[in-house]
Amino acid sequence: PPEQAARVKKLQEQEKRQKVEFRKRMEQEVSQFIQASGEPRRRFQPMNKIERSILHDVAEVAGLTSFSFGDDEDSRYVMEFAPSDEELEAYRRGEEWDPARAEERRRLR
């Protein structure tokens, strides 16, 4: 039926607009992170697969490295940074990165 086709088209346009708006917001956040934060990394709130893919793309365009962490689809989050291998391994194990503890481990080896 034509009404259903019109509804579907309207939903698709709305979804596309939301993606464009989300991308713009992520571009602004990434830009602020690069210019103003002085922080070596930034952790974003958990987001869905499409949003993560948009954010990874924005990060790549900006020359940043981004990774998704978390087991559950709903709790996966994106982190952008230029991490050390040790730091990356900690996140992959689901641990918080603690540079002091890493330094301690290195000294004990």
Backbone as JSON, one array per atom type, in Angstrom:
{
  "sequence": "PPEQAARVKKLQEQEKRQKVEFRKRMEQEVSQFIQASGEPRRRFQPMNKIERSILHDVAEVAGLTSFSFGDDEDSRYVMEFAPSDEELEAYRRGEEWDPARAEERRRLR",
  "N": [[0.83, -1.21, 0.0], [0.39, 2.3, -0.66], [0.48, 4.12, 1.53], [1.96, 2.78, 3.44], [4.43, 2.52, 2.16], [5.13, 5.19, 2.02], [5.37, 5.75, 4.73], [7.52, 4.1, 5.4], [9.53, 5.24, 3.83], [9.65, 7.77, 5.01], [10.56, 7.07, 7.57], [13.07, 6.03, 6.88], [14.34, 8.33, 5.9], [14.35, 9.85, 8.22], [16.01, 8.28, 9.82], [18.38, 8.46, 8.38], [18.89, 11.21, 8.63], [19.29, 11.34, 11.38], [21.67, 9.86, 11.59], [23.42, 11.53, 10.2], [23.34, 13.79, 11.83], [24.36, 12.67, 14.19], [26.94, 12.02, 13.33], [27.96, 14.6, 12.83], [27.96, 15.61, 15.43], [29.79, 13.87, 16.63], [32.06, 14.52, 15.15], [32.49, 17.11, 16.05], [33.0, 16.6, 18.78], [35.31, 15.01, 18.6], [37.04, 16.8, 17.4], [37.21, 18.77, 19.4], [38.4, 17.2, 21.35], [40.92, 16.72, 20.18], [41.94, 19.35, 19.9], [41.6, 20.74, 22.37], [41.62, 19.17, 24.69], [44.0, 18.0, 25.72], [44.28, 15.56, 26.76], [45.41, 12.15, 26.62], [43.7, 10.22, 25.74], [40.28, 9.3, 25.02], [37.24, 8.27, 26.3], [34.22, 7.08, 25.13], [30.66, 7.1, 25.67], [28.74, 4.01, 25.97], [27.56, 2.7, 22.85], [25.48, 1.96, 19.97], [26.04, -0.42, 17.26], [26.04, 0.86, 14.69], [26.47, 3.55, 15.38], [28.99, 3.29, 16.59], [30.47, 2.53, 14.37], [30.33, 4.83, 12.82], [31.68, 6.62, 14.5], [34.23, 5.41, 14.6], [34.98, 5.84, 11.97], [35.03, 8.66, 11.85], [37.11, 9.1, 13.65], [39.24, 7.9, 12.29], [39.44, 9.52, 10.0], [40.28, 11.79, 11.29], [42.79, 11.08, 11.97], [43.22, 9.59, 14.24], [43.49, 6.78, 16.5], [41.13, 4.29, 17.08], [39.26, 2.15, 19.22], [37.0, -0.5, 19.99], [35.57, -1.65, 22.98], [34.36, -4.1, 25.3], [32.04, -6.68, 26.08], [29.31, -7.22, 25.77], [26.86, -6.39, 23.41], [25.31, -4.08, 23.9], [26.81, -2.72, 25.73], [29.18, -2.05, 24.66], [31.87, 0.15, 24.03], [33.57, 3.0, 22.63], [36.96, 3.91, 22.37], [39.32, 6.4, 21.89], [42.64, 6.88, 20.95], [46.25, 6.93, 21.11], [47.49, 4.29, 21.96], [49.76, 2.46, 24.14], [51.12, -0.83, 23.62], [50.85, -2.36, 25.92], [48.86, -1.01, 27.32], [46.7, -1.32, 25.61], [46.41, -4.11, 25.71], [45.54, -4.39, 28.36], [42.99, -3.17, 28.25], [41.78, -4.93, 26.47], [41.64, -7.17, 28.05], [39.67, -6.37, 29.65], [40.29, -4.77, 31.75], [40.93, -1.86, 33.79], [43.21, 0.61, 32.74], [46.24, 1.16, 34.33], [48.82, 3.14, 34.67], [50.8, 3.37, 36.68], [50.73, 0.88, 37.93], [51.5, -0.71, 35.81], [54.09, 0.16, 35.43], [55.21, -0.69, 37.81], [54.95, -3.48, 37.44], [56.75, -3.79, 35.33], [59.14, -3.17, 36.6], [59.35, -5.29, 38.37], [59.88, -7.45, 36.74]],
  "CA": [[0.0, 0.0, 0.0], [1.17, 3.54, -0.77], [0.7, 4.76, 2.85], [3.05, 2.06, 4.11], [5.66, 2.9, 1.46], [5.42, 6.57, 2.43], [5.83, 5.67, 6.12], [8.87, 3.51, 5.38], [10.42, 6.26, 3.26], [9.79, 8.8, 6.03], [11.42, 6.5, 8.6], [14.44, 5.94, 6.34], [14.88, 9.68, 5.86], [14.58, 10.25, 9.61], [17.18, 7.53, 10.26], [19.54, 9.05, 7.69], [19.11, 12.51, 9.26], [19.86, 11.07, 12.71], [23.07, 9.45, 11.4], [24.16, 12.73, 9.8], [23.46, 14.62, 13.04], [25.27, 11.98, 15.1], [28.29, 12.18, 12.79], [28.38, 15.98, 13.07], [28.23, 15.73, 16.87], [31.05, 13.15, 16.9], [33.14, 15.31, 14.55], [32.75, 18.22, 16.98], [33.63, 16.06, 19.99], [36.67, 14.57, 18.26], [37.79, 18.02, 17.16], [37.49, 19.34, 20.73], [39.36, 16.29, 22.0], [42.24, 16.95, 19.59], [42.41, 20.72, 20.09], [41.52, 21.37, 23.69], [41.59, 18.34, 25.9], [45.31, 17.7, 26.29], [44.23, 14.19, 27.27], [45.92, 11.2, 25.62], [42.65, 9.32, 25.26], [38.91, 9.7, 25.34], [36.31, 7.14, 26.32], [32.86, 7.49, 24.81], [29.58, 6.3, 26.27], [28.36, 2.86, 25.14], [26.71, 3.07, 21.72], [25.16, 0.82, 19.12], [27.0, -0.78, 16.22], [26.07, 1.89, 13.65], [27.12, 4.73, 15.96], [30.42, 2.97, 16.75], [31.1, 2.53, 13.06], [30.44, 6.25, 12.44], [32.73, 7.21, 15.33], [35.52, 4.88, 14.13], [35.28, 6.53, 10.71], [35.39, 10.04, 12.2], [38.43, 9.03, 14.27], [40.22, 7.59, 11.25], [39.59, 10.74, 9.2], [41.02, 12.75, 12.12], [44.13, 10.56, 12.22], [43.29, 8.98, 15.56], [43.25, 5.35, 16.59], [39.96, 4.04, 17.93], [39.01, 0.74, 19.51], [35.77, -0.8, 20.74], [35.77, -2.59, 24.07], [33.14, -4.53, 25.99], [31.56, -7.94, 25.51], [27.89, -7.15, 25.46], [26.59, -5.44, 22.32], [24.77, -2.82, 24.41], [27.73, -2.01, 26.63], [30.44, -1.77, 23.96], [32.15, 1.58, 23.94], [34.71, 3.34, 21.78], [37.99, 4.72, 22.98], [40.24, 6.92, 20.89], [43.93, 7.24, 21.51], [47.44, 6.29, 20.57], [47.85, 3.53, 23.16], [50.89, 1.53, 24.14], [50.64, -2.21, 23.5], [50.46, -2.8, 27.26], [47.57, -0.38, 27.64], [45.72, -1.98, 24.76], [46.19, -5.45, 26.26], [44.73, -4.25, 29.58], [41.59, -2.94, 27.85], [41.26, -6.16, 25.86], [41.33, -8.08, 29.16], [38.55, -5.8, 30.39], [40.81, -4.11, 32.95], [41.24, -0.43, 33.68], [44.65, 0.82, 32.56], [46.86, 1.88, 35.43], [50.23, 3.28, 34.31], [51.66, 3.13, 37.84], [50.8, -0.57, 38.13], [52.28, -1.24, 34.68], [55.49, 0.5, 35.73], [55.56, -1.61, 38.91], [55.13, -4.81, 36.84], [57.99, -3.76, 34.55], [60.27, -3.2, 37.54], [59.41, -6.61, 39.0], [60.32, -8.46, 35.77]],
  "C": [[0.87, 1.27, 0.0], [1.45, 4.19, 0.59], [1.89, 4.11, 3.55], [4.4, 2.44, 3.47], [6.09, 4.31, 1.87], [5.97, 6.59, 3.85], [7.27, 5.14, 6.19], [9.87, 4.53, 4.88], [10.7, 7.36, 4.3], [10.74, 8.32, 7.15], [12.87, 6.43, 8.14], [15.09, 7.31, 6.3], [15.22, 10.18, 7.26], [15.86, 9.58, 10.14], [18.45, 8.13, 9.66], [19.9, 10.4, 8.33], [19.77, 12.33, 10.63], [21.33, 10.68, 12.6], [23.93, 10.66, 11.06], [24.38, 13.62, 11.03], [24.44, 14.0, 14.04], [26.72, 12.17, 14.63], [28.82, 13.59, 13.04], [28.77, 16.17, 14.53], [29.57, 15.05, 17.22], [32.23, 13.92, 16.32], [33.51, 16.48, 15.47], [33.48, 17.72, 18.23], [35.07, 15.66, 19.74], [37.57, 15.79, 18.05], [38.16, 18.7, 18.48], [38.53, 18.51, 21.46], [40.77, 16.58, 21.5], [42.78, 18.32, 20.0], [42.55, 21.13, 21.55], [41.79, 20.46, 24.86], [42.96, 18.16, 26.53], [45.37, 16.29, 26.86], [44.75, 13.23, 26.2], [44.84, 10.28, 25.06], [41.29, 9.83, 25.68], [38.01, 8.49, 25.26], [34.91, 7.68, 26.08], [31.85, 6.58, 25.49], [29.3, 5.09, 25.38], [27.42, 3.32, 24.02], [26.47, 1.86, 20.84], [26.17, 0.68, 17.98], [27.14, 0.31, 15.14], [26.8, 3.13, 14.16], [28.63, 4.48, 16.13], [31.13, 3.04, 15.4], [31.29, 3.97, 12.56], [31.61, 6.88, 13.21], [34.11, 6.71, 14.9], [35.94, 5.59, 12.84], [35.74, 7.96, 10.96], [36.81, 10.06, 12.79], [39.51, 8.8, 13.22], [40.5, 8.82, 10.38], [40.44, 11.77, 9.96], [42.44, 12.29, 12.43], [44.31, 9.96, 13.59], [43.11, 7.47, 15.45], [42.04, 5.15, 17.49], [39.74, 2.54, 18.06], [37.68, 0.62, 20.22], [36.11, -1.84, 21.79], [34.43, -2.94, 24.69], [32.58, -5.76, 25.29], [30.15, -7.83, 24.99], [27.65, -6.07, 24.41], [26.13, -4.08, 22.85], [25.76, -2.04, 25.28], [29.08, -1.74, 25.96], [30.63, -0.27, 23.83], [33.39, 1.78, 23.09], [35.68, 4.18, 22.57], [38.93, 5.15, 21.87], [41.54, 7.29, 21.56], [45.05, 6.65, 20.69], [48.01, 5.48, 21.73], [49.17, 2.77, 23.01], [50.29, 0.13, 24.01], [50.13, -2.72, 24.85], [49.07, -2.28, 27.62], [46.46, -1.08, 26.87], [45.38, -3.36, 25.3], [45.31, -5.39, 27.51], [43.27, -4.05, 29.21], [40.98, -4.2, 27.25], [40.9, -7.19, 26.93], [40.17, -7.57, 29.99], [39.0, -5.09, 31.66], [40.95, -2.61, 32.7], [42.75, -0.31, 33.54], [45.18, 1.66, 33.7], [48.36, 1.98, 35.15], [51.17, 2.99, 35.47], [51.83, 1.62, 38.06], [51.63, -1.21, 37.02], [53.77, -1.01, 34.92], [56.03, -0.45, 36.81], [55.84, -3.0, 38.34], [56.44, -4.87, 36.05], [59.2, -3.85, 35.48], [60.46, -4.59, 38.15], [59.94, -7.69, 38.05], [61.82, -8.66, 35.78]]
}
